[in-house]
Amino acid sequence: MNKYLKSVKLVLKILVLAVLGYLFIGLFFVQNLGQLAVGCFITFFITVPTIFVFFFEDKFFKKYPKLAPAWKIIKIIYIVITILFALALGAGQYIAYKKDKTTKTIDFINSKKITLDDVIGKNLPPQPDQKLNDSTIAGIDANNNYIRDDVELAIFKKYPNSAKVRAAELQYAQALQLELTKVYNAETLVVAMKRTDSAYFCMGKTSKLSLSELNAAEKVIEEQILNTEERKNQNLDILNKYMAGYALPSGDGCVINVLLLPN
């Protein structure tokens, strides 16, 4: 039993040394004063006492037993502060991770735009298997333009002779698809909804429909995209959880310059 405990202690000591060594080496790669301050705190407040506890505590207090009672109080304070520091550090890392993830998602949403090839039909996908297409929320997007294939083909079927209207409706369909599949907090929802609003304004500019007709056309696309209970529930869940106020985008909203399109 004693040999087992000694082996466990030895393994723990090796692990502690490895972790502390890693933290110490990290001091040489800091990028700002904040990281340097955290590194120094870890080195001198956590590393030094930890080395003492693991490697020198027993021998020291055998030699100076009168200091043991005071050390017990200091040790408790040290453990509490260390735990609080670890929790704060973990929380900070988690917040930084969430912020970075949100930034990357926003950049991704903003980077997705329809192209002229999408509008003229150069990238048209094959007709998907509808059962397979409706088995997931995202569905099938064979040409990878973030417009679900069945919705894209339906727009081309409905407007075979108007590239301008297709451009606006494809833009709207893409914005809704991004909203449905990429939103997971209020910040990403705002960005996605601004994309949707811009596409709506573009539809109004290109279709020359009355407001009621424009809203009816918008509803047709929404019904095509939210064509299953899972997609409808996903959409409602996103809106209920993350809806926030925001300023409407300016301009006509069109990603493609529709004046360059022939019809």
C-alpha positions, 0 to 999 in steps of 0.5 A: 500500500505504501509503495502504491501511495509513493508511486501515486505521489511520484506521478502527481509530482511529475504532472505538477512539474510538467504543468508548472514548466509549461506555464513558466515557458509560456511567460516567454511567449506573452503578447501584451502586458495583461498576459505578462501580469497573469503569467507572473501571478501564476509563476510567483503566486501559484507555481512557487507555493505549489512546488513548496507544497509538493516537494518541501512541505513535509521536510520543512515542517519536520525541521520547524514544527512551530510554524505548522499552525500558521502555515495551515491558515496560510495554506487554506487562504492560498487554496481558496485564492487559487481556486477563485483564480482558476475559476476566473481564468476559466470564465475569462477563457470561455468569454473570449472563446464565445466572443471569438466564435461570434465574430467568426460566425458574423464574418461567415454570414457577411461573407456569403453572397450570391454571384452572377453565376448563381443568378444566370443559372450557371451553378444550378444544382440537380433536383434533390431527393425531397425526402433526404432533403427534408430529413435535416434542417439545413437540407441539401445544398449541392452547389454550396451557395447557401441556398437550399437546392429545392428552393433555388430550383423553385425560384428559377422555375417561377421566374425563368425570364427575369434575372433581376427578380431571381437575383433578389429572391435568391438573395432573400432565400440565402439570407433566410437559410443563413438565419436558419442554420448559422444563428445561435445568439442575439448578435448573429441573429441581428446580422442575419436579419439585416441580411434578410431586410436588405434582400427584402428591400432588393425584392421591392426594387426589382419586382415593382410589386405593391407592398401586399404583393411584395409581402406575398412573394416574401411569404412564398419563399419563407414557406418554401424554406420552412417547409417542415415542422423541424424547420418551423420550430427551429425558426421560432426557437431562434426568434424567441431566444435571440430577438433584439432591436437593431437599426435597419440597413440602408440602401437598396439592399441588392448584392448584385447590381441589378441594373447590369442584368438584361431583364 
